[in-house]
Amino acid sequence: MAVGDDFYLTASSFGRAPGLPLLHSRDLVNWTLVGHALERLEPAAEFAAPRHDAGVWAPSLRHADGRFWIFWGDPDHGIHQVSAEDIRGPWTAPHLLKAGKGLIDPCPLWDEETGEAYLVHAWAKSRAGVKNRLTGHRMSRDGRTLLDEGTIVVDGDRVPGWFTLEGPKLYRHDGWFWILAPAGGVETGWQGAFRSREFTGPYEERIVLAQGGTDVNGPHQGGWVRTPAGEDWFLHFQARGPYGRVVHLQPMAWDDDGWPVMGDRGEPVLRHRKPAAPPQPVAAPATDDAFPGGRFGPQWQWTANPRPGWTTGHGGDGLRLTCVRTGDAHDLRLLPHVLTQRLPAETFTAEVGLVLESTEPGARAGLAVLGDAFSWIGLERGADGAVHLVHRFAEPVAEAERDAAPPRPAPDGRVRLRVEVTAGARCRFTADTGDGPRPSGPVFAATPWRWVGALLGLFAAAPPGPGSGGTAEFTGFRIT
């Protein structure tokens, strides 16, 4: 979305908190993460534990009437919106615009030609029992009320060869209502365009971006941006397994019949000149973190709504995590207090220092690669009071972890942890307990966590029991 000389982007965050990440750019290429629009998910009790297929599904970010607006669908509760005068907030509390099951991928439109406001959304069969159709509503300009019962504006079942129509983005251009919407599924689908002189239809359709002879599978579910220089561009994602959904930028033009043409004659391009814009410094969302004052940066998200006491502030650098007492400590997929960020590149190395300060037998903390399967390396306090370096993993179908390598002593209770990720998200773990870096265990193949890919995670946990479980301190998180 463009506002003046600035571009903004948000994304699905599912059950992680804070949600709705907010990114800013001046050239559509160099992006920085400036915050989040959603502090915690509601209803709060339903997101006290990880729910990786729920929460914030595909959002739409718009600017109208002097405010930024984000609409998203929670497939179990309905369509919500928040708004703010400034992208950095403060953002309003979530407002439930339309209650119901399976309502997903909403997109609003404030039509400056008529003064009317509209909303279009898709359906999730897993909750609603139907899919492959788009529903449209007239909406109040304050985004708080729908003014009609809704109309099916596009029925994908009536379009030969189309299926899993979803992710609509609604625009007004050249006297037409436009819906840019993907179909065919995230792995192998395509990007469609629909247009009509009337909001309620009938719409004619065209495929405007497809994989063709390229390596960019399923290029779809994105948005159109017109720059201050008058250029048109299309941002979309590509499903990349453990790397999640990777964003691409495609050039866009209009043919003689007024239809959008994306990429190179409808196929994605991997290299292209940058959009016309003043020179910008190279930038990317933050990854490294010194944790100043015990605080973590905006690149981190909890796997569920956070609770007071999971971290402890202090005067220096380093993240002090509480070893939260839990009976699920041996399955990281069930823990709400894992602090995560996305895999930042196809190949990279992540490392962090760790001191286990807890004296509680069974207390543990470490660095994880987390998905439907997971692996982690870190420190654990034994029943004899000694601290050991441990490396464990679990397959997607396993209910508990097992050793990836034999434990070894960590007499000082401190370690420098490292994971090297190579092509295909193959992960090699290394640890230095004071005698130099030593590899640990076999290579671990990261797996996606539902739709978000694999995640890097930091955690601390302790067995159930009375009183404090102690703390663990992480220092100098770095990505190279």
N, C-alpha and C positions, 0 to 999 in steps of 0.2 A: 504494500500500500504506500502511495506517495502523498506527502503533505509538504507543499512547497519544495524545497531542495532536499528534503529528508525522506528516507524510506524506512518502513517499519515492517516487522515480521513477527508472527507468533506461531505456536505449534501445539499439537496435542501433548498432554502430559499425563493422561490416564490417572492412575491412583497415587502419583507422587506429589509431594508438597515441599516447597511452594509450587504452584502450578501456573500454567500459561506464561512461559518464558517470553520476554520482550527483547527483540533485537533491533539495532539501529544501523543504518548505512547511509553513505552519501553517494555511492556509485553502484549499488546492487551486487558488488563483489566482495568488498571488505566490510565485515559485520562485527559488531560488538554486542555483548549481552548486557543490557542495562537494568534488568530486574525481572520481576514477575507481577502479574496482575491478580493472582489468586493466592492468598496467604495459606489457606487451608481449605479442604474440601468439605462440602455439606451434603447430606446430614453427617455431622462430625463422627458420630458413633459408628457409622457404616464404613468409615475409612480409618478406624483405629488400628486395623491390621491391613497388610498389603492386599490390594485388589487390582491386579495388573491388567485385567480386561474391562475395567470399569472407570468411572470418573470422567475426566475431560477428554472426550473424543473431538474430532476435527473442528477447530474453531475458525471463525472469520473475524478479521480485524478491519475496522472501517473508521473514517473520520467524517463527522457530519454535525452541523449545528454547533460548531465550536468544541466538540468533544470527541475523544477516542472511544470507540465501542468495540467490545468483543462479545460475540455470541458463540455458544458451544452447546453440543448435545451430550447429556449424560444419559446413556441408553436405558438406565433403570429408573430415572426420575423425570427427565424432560429437558426442555430447552431453557438455558439460563443466559443472562447477559450481565456484564459489568461495564462501567464507563468511568472516564476520568478526563479532566481538562488537560492534563499533562501526561505524556506517556510514562513518566516515572512515578505517577500517582500523586495523591492517594486515589485508589480505585474504590468505587462503591461496593457495598456488599452484594453478593450474587442475588439476582432477581429471577425467580422462576416465571418465565414468560408463557410456557406451554407445558403443562404436566402430561405425562404419559410414558408408556414403555416403547422403546425402540425408536425414539425421535432423535435423529442424529444429523450432523453436518449442516447446521443452519447457516444461512447467509442473509443479511439484511441489505436493503437498497433504499437510500433516500433519493428520490427522483426530483432533481432540481427543475426539470421541465414542468412538472405538474404540482410539485409540493407534496406529493403522496409518498408514503413509505410502505415497503413491502418486505416479506420474508419468504424464503424458500428453504425446504429441508428435505432430507432423505429418510430412509427407514432401515432399521437393522432387523433382519429376519430372526436372529437369535432371541430377540425380546418381543418383537411385534408380530412375528409369524408371516410378515410380508417384506418384500424388498423390491428393488428395480423400479421404483417410482419416486417422483419428486412432487411434493405438496407445496402449494403457494398460499400465502395469506396477505391481505392488506393489514397494515400495522400502524399504530399511533406513532407520531414522530418522536415521542419520548421513549420509544422502545419498550414500553411496559405493558401494552395491551394489544392483542390481536383483534381485528375488527370484523372477522368473519369466521366461519367454521372451517374454511380451507377447501382448496380445490386441487385435484391431481392435475398438475400442469403438464407433466411428461410421464407417460406410462411406458417404461422400457420394454414391457412384454409385447407392446404393439410395434416395436421397432425391430425388424428382422435382424437376427444375429447379435442383438445387444443383451447383456445380462449384467447383474450387479452394478446397476447405475446408482451412483452415490456422489458425495463430495461436491455439491453444486456451489458455484460462485455466480452471483447475480450482478449484472451490469446494465447500464443504459448507454447505447452508442448508435449514432447515425440514425436515430428514429426507431431503433429496434430495442426490445428487451432481449438481452443475451443471458443465457445460462451456460457457463463452461463447466462441464461435469464429466468425470471419468467413468469408465465401465470396464468390465472384463476381469476385475480382480487385480490386487496390487502386484502380483508377480508377473502377469502376462497381459495386462489390460492396455487401454488406450485412452486418449483424451478426446472428448467429444465437445462440440459446440452446438447450441440450440438457439434459434432466434424466432421472434414473433413480434408483430406490431402491437399485440395486446398482451398484457401480463398473463392472462389466463390461457393464452394460446389461440389457435393451434401453433405449435412449434415445428419448424423444419430442422433437420439435424445433419451433421457432417462429422466425420472423424478428421481431426486437425493435427494430431500428433500420435505416432505409433512407432514401435521399435524398428520395423523394417529390417534393413540389413545391418543395423548397429548392434552394439553390445549393451545398450541401455534398455533393459527390460522394463515393461510396465510403465512407460513414462506418462504419468498423469497426476491428478489431484493437486492442482496448483492455482495460481492466480495471475491475472493480467495487470501489468503496471505500465502507465504512460509517464515518461520522465519529463522534467522541465524543458529538455531539448526537443521534445516532441517525438521521441522514439518509443516504440512499443516493445515490451519484453514479457516473457512468461516464465514464472518460477514453478517448478514441479518437483515431485520426488521420484526416486528410484528405490525399490525394495532391495536391500543388500544383505539380507540374512542377519548375521550377528552384528553387522555395522548399522542396522536399523534402516531408516528411510533417509537417503542422502539427497540433498537439495541440488538441483540443476537450474541453470539460467539459460533460456533459449531466446534468440532473436524472434521477433514476431512482426508480421506485416499483414496487409489486407489485399485480397485479390480483386479482380475487376468486378466480381459479383458481390463484393462486400464481406467475404468470409475471411476469418483469420487464417494465416499461414504461419506455422510455427517451425522453428529449427531450419533445416535444409529441406525445403519442399515437403514438410510434414514428418521428417525424421530428425531425431535429436542430433545436435552437434556437441562434440566434446571440447573443441577449441574454437574461439571466436574472439573478435575484437571486443574490448570492454565497452559498456555504454558510455556515451558522450557525457562527461562530467568533469569538473575541475579535478586535478590530480589529488589523490587521497593516499594517506599512509597505509602500508600493509597492516591489516588487522584481522583478527579472528576471535571468536569467543574465548574467554579466559579458561585456562586449564590449571596452571600452576597456582599454588596457594601456600603462603607462609603462615596462615591462620593468625594474623595479628590480633592480640588481645583475646585470643581464644575464639575468634569469630571466623566462620567460613564464608567464602565468596559466593556470588549468585550462581556459579556453575554447578553447585551442589544441590541435591534434592533428597529428602527422606523418602523411604519406600511407603510411607503412610503419613497421616497427620502427626506432627511432632507433639511431644508432651514436655512440660517443664522439667528441667533437671537432666535432660539427656546430654547437655554440654555445660561446662563450667567456665565462665569468663575469668581472665587473669591479666596481669600487667605485661606479659611478654608475648612471644610468638609461640604457636603450637596449639593444636586442637585437643582439648581435654574431654574425652568421651567417657560418660558413665558406663560402667559395666552393668548394664541393665539386667536385672534378674528375670529369667524367663525359662520356662520348660522347653521352649523350642530352639534353644541355643545351638543345637546340632543340625539345624536346617535353616540356612540363611534366607531361603525363599520365604520363610514365614515371619521373619523379624521386621517390625516396623521401623526400627532404629538403625537401619543401615543407611549411611550417607553415600549417595551415588552421583556419578556423572557419566555422560555418554562416552563411548570410544571416540577419540578425537580425530583419528586418521586410520588409514588402512594398515600402516606399519608405524610403530612407535614404542617407546619404553616409558613406563611409569614407575616411579620410585618414591618411597616415603620412609621416614624414620619412625620408630615405635619404641616406647618405653611402657612396659606393663607395671603400673603402680599398685595394682590390686594385690592384696595378700590372701584373697579368698581362693581356696582350692577349687579348681574348675573354671576360674575366670580366664577369659581368652579375648584376644583382639587381633585384628589383622587386616590385610589387603586382599580383596576378592575380585574375581571376574564372575559376574552374576548373570545368570539367564535361566532357562528351563533346566539347565545343568549349571553347576557352579564349582569353582575351585578357589581356595584361599590359602594364604601362608601367613603365619604370625606367631604369637607367643601364647603359651598356656601355663597357668600355675598348677603344678601337680599336687597330689594329696600329701606328698612329703615336703611341700613348701618350695621345692625347686621350680625354676622356670625353664621350659623347653621350647625350642623352635618346633612348630608342627606345620604340616602341609596336608590338607585334606581336600576331598572332592566328593561330589554326588552326581550321578547320572539323572536324566530327566525323570525316570520312573522310580528312582530310589527315594525312600522316605527318610533316610539318614545318611550322613557322610561317612567316608572311610579314609584311611590314610593313603596319601599319594606317595609318601616317603616316610621312613622311620623317623620318629622324633629324635632330636639331638639337643644337648645341653645349650642353654643360653645363660651362662652364669651371672652376667651383669643385668639380666632382665631387660636388655635393650637389643635392637636389631635394625638394620637397614634393609628394607624389603624392596623387591624389584620384580616387575613382570615385563618381559619383552614380547610384543605382539607382532607377528609377521603375517604375510599375505594369507588370506583365508581365516584370519582371527585365531591363529595357532599361538598359544601362550606358553612361554617358558618362564618358570619362576626361579628366582635367585634370592639368597639371603646372606647377609654379612653380620655375624654375631661378634665380630672383633678379630677374626682370623682371616679376613678377606672374603670377597663374594664367592659363594659356592652354589652351583645349580642344584635344584631340588625337584625330584620326581620326573615323570615323563611329561611330554608336551600335552597340554590340555587344549582341546578344540572348543572354543567358545560357541555357545548356542544362543539364539535370540530369546528374549523374554517377551513372549507374545509378539506384539507389534513394535516394540521399542528397540529391538536389538539387544545385545549384551551391554552390561554396565560395569564400570569400575566402582568398587565400593570399599568403604572403611567402616569397621564395626567394632563394638566392644560388648561383651555379654558375660553373665555369671549365672550359676545355677540358682534355682529357687531357694529362698531362705529369708531369715529376718535381717533387717539392717541393710547398710550400704554394701554393694558388691565391689566398691572401689572404682578406680578410674584407669584409663589408658591414655597416653598422650602421643599424638601424631605430630611430626614436625617435617617441614620442608618437602611438601608434595610437589613433584616436578614431572613434567612430560617432555621428552626429547624425541 
